[in-house]
Amino acid sequence: MKTKPSSISTNRIIAVAFILTIFLVGSLVLFADIVSNATLQKASKFVESQYQKQHHLMNMYMAGSNRTVALETMLLEEDPFAKDEALMGFYRNEKEYAYHRDQLSALINDSEYEKNWLRTLNQMARNIGPIQDQIATLAINEEERTATELLFSQTLDELKRFNQKVNDFSLYQAKEIQKSIDLASSQVNALMEKVILLAAVLIIVSMLFSILLARRFSQVNHALRLTNDNLENTVKNRTQALLNTQEKLLTRNQQLEQLSISDPLTQLFNRLKIEQILEKHHERLSRDRKSYCVLLIDLDHFKAINDTFGHHTGDKILKIFSELLQSYFQKEHAIGRWGGEEFIVVMPEGDIHDAEQLAEGFRQLVAQHTFPRVEQITLSSGLACARSDESISELLHRADMALYDAKHAGRNCCTSSNG
């Protein structure tokens, strides 16, 4: 039986349509594959670039933080070898910081935000670098107190602002990475929707190609999700490392702060801290008319103790005497070592009679206490309560003159200033 011409033509048309459909679907798949690969490659390059920025940024931060930790170690450590090692680490981290800063600068191209951020960070580094070098020089010259004051007064606040800038840029980078991933994902998804929509109008044969195309896009999405998960884990780990470093730095800062306000032998407040407390009490006196008293205490014949029994015994007596001060006076009383064997107690109460009773009670306590080797020691003290019409220096002068009177009255007594 012969095939009719119309049937042959129809078959040809169907065959041509089938072939054309296959060709169109194949072209669509090929186009989608090229576009999706280009989109994924572009996103991957951007993600890699951002990761490199994150890498150099974190290393810049670690190098800057380690410089500060090295400074604190130079101030806290007493071992000269440990100080030398900290000094070497200080300058080594300076080179490390410069290297990663240059690498980060090379990666920043078109973003005005990143350029402005880097200029700001470099300016902050230029401001804080000379101060850190000065602190290191002071530490080398054994001027720890000046170095500590400089560290707290000028360096720590700048470091906090520096760390905040690093945190801001890290968050910006994470958002840009997430934005790039979301954009690539949305572009691929949009392309996939268009391809599926076009493939749906084709004949049933094209469904096979649509399934293959969908599988291809599924692989792309899976790759993007893996990239996103890896980036999130990287950012999380870097953030945790940053938090751990900040926690260590905070602990060192707290130790340094405690060292800066304490006398190393007695653990009482040092003179600098007592002067700050006196300023606060004097401000309250000017504002609220609430007076306060200052008690200066000097151990009698302490030089003879050092000369006779040695400085080791003298230091031990000073420690025991400090413990007696802390156990006798209340928490609201500020107790400090004023210098040598001279101590100071700042009493928030402004009543001279109550202060005299406290001073006399403590004098008797010390006189009855048995100290190692020397057994008994005595003290002389001078008491003065603040007036609104005098300065802190004048108040301390009156207390000092009262102490002078106690010494000339035969020692082992407490004298008050009423002048």
LINRA-V122969 format. One record per backbone hydrogen bond with DSSP energy under -0.5 kcal/mol. NH is the residue of the N-H (numbers start at 0). CO is the residue of the C=O. Records with the same first field share a line. If there is no record, write none. Layout:
# LINRA-V122969
NH->CO / CO
This chain:
# LINRA-V122969
7->3
8->4
9->5
10->6
11->7
12->8
13->9
14->10
15->11
16->12
17->13
18->14
19->15
20->16
21->17
22->18
23->19
24->20
25->21
26->22
27->23
28->24
29->25
30->26
31->27
32->28
33->29
34->30
35->31
36->32
37->33
38->34
39->35
40->36
41->37
42->38
43->39
44->40
45->41
46->42
47->43
48->44
49->45
50->46
51->47
52->48
53->49
54->50
55->51
56->52
57->53
58->54
59->55
60->56
61->57
62->58
63->59
64->60
65->61
66->62
67->63
68->64
69->65
70->66
71->67
72->68
73->69
74->70
75->71
76->72
82->78
83->79
84->80
85->81
86->82
87->83
88->84
89->85
90->86
91->87
92->88
93->89
94->90
95->91
96->92
97->93
98->94
99->95
100->96
101->97
102->98
103->99
104->100
105->101
106->102 / 103
107->103
108->106
111->109
114->110
115->111
116->112
117->113
118->114
119->115
120->116
121->117
122->118
123->119
124->120
125->121
126->122
127->123
128->124
129->125
130->126
131->127
132->128
133->129
134->130
135->131
136->132
137->133
138->134
139->135
140->136
141->138
142->137
143->141
146->142
147->143
148->144
149->145
150->146
151->147
152->148
153->149
154->149 / 150
155->150
158->154
159->155
160->156
161->157
162->158
163->159
164->160
165->161
166->162
167->163
168->164
169->165
170->166
171->167
172->168
173->169
174->170
175->171
176->172
177->173
178->174
179->175
180->176
181->177
182->178
183->179
184->180
185->181
186->182
187->183
188->184
189->185
190->186
191->187
192->188
193->189
194->190
195->191
196->192
197->193
198->194
199->195
200->196 / 197
201->198
205->202
206->203
207->203 / 204
208->204
209->205
210->206
211->207
212->208
213->209
214->210
215->211
216->212
217->213
218->214
219->215
220->216
221->217
222->218
223->219
224->220
225->221
226->222
227->223
228->224
229->225
230->226
231->227
232->228
233->229
234->230
235->231
236->232
237->233
238->234
239->235
240->236
241->237
242->238
243->239
244->240
245->241
246->242
247->243
248->244
249->245
250->246
251->247
252->248
253->249
254->250
255->251
256->252
257->253
258->254
259->255
260->256 / 257
261->257 / 258
262->267
263->261
266->262
268->334
269->260
273->269
274->270
275->271
276->272
277->273
278->274
279->275
280->276
281->277
282->278
283->279
284->280
285->281
286->282
287->283
288->283 / 284
289->283
290->288
292->346
293->383
294->344
295->293 / 381
296->342
297->379
298->340
299->377
301->298
304->300
305->301
306->302
307->303
308->304
309->304 / 305
313->309
314->310
315->311
316->312
317->313
318->314
319->315
320->316
321->317
322->318
323->319
324->320
325->321
326->322
327->323
328->324
332->329
333->345
334->332
335->343
336->268
337->335 / 341
338->341
341->338
342->296
343->335
344->294
345->333
346->292 / 344
347->345
351->349
354->350
355->351
356->352
357->353
358->354
359->355
360->356
361->357
362->358
363->359
364->360
365->361
366->362
367->363
368->364 / 365
370->368 / 374
373->371
374->370
375->373
376->365
379->297
380->412
381->295
382->414
383->293
385->291
389->386
394->390
395->391
396->392
397->393
398->394
399->395
400->396
401->397
402->398
403->399
404->400
405->401
406->402
407->403
408->404
409->406
410->405
414->380
416->382
417->415
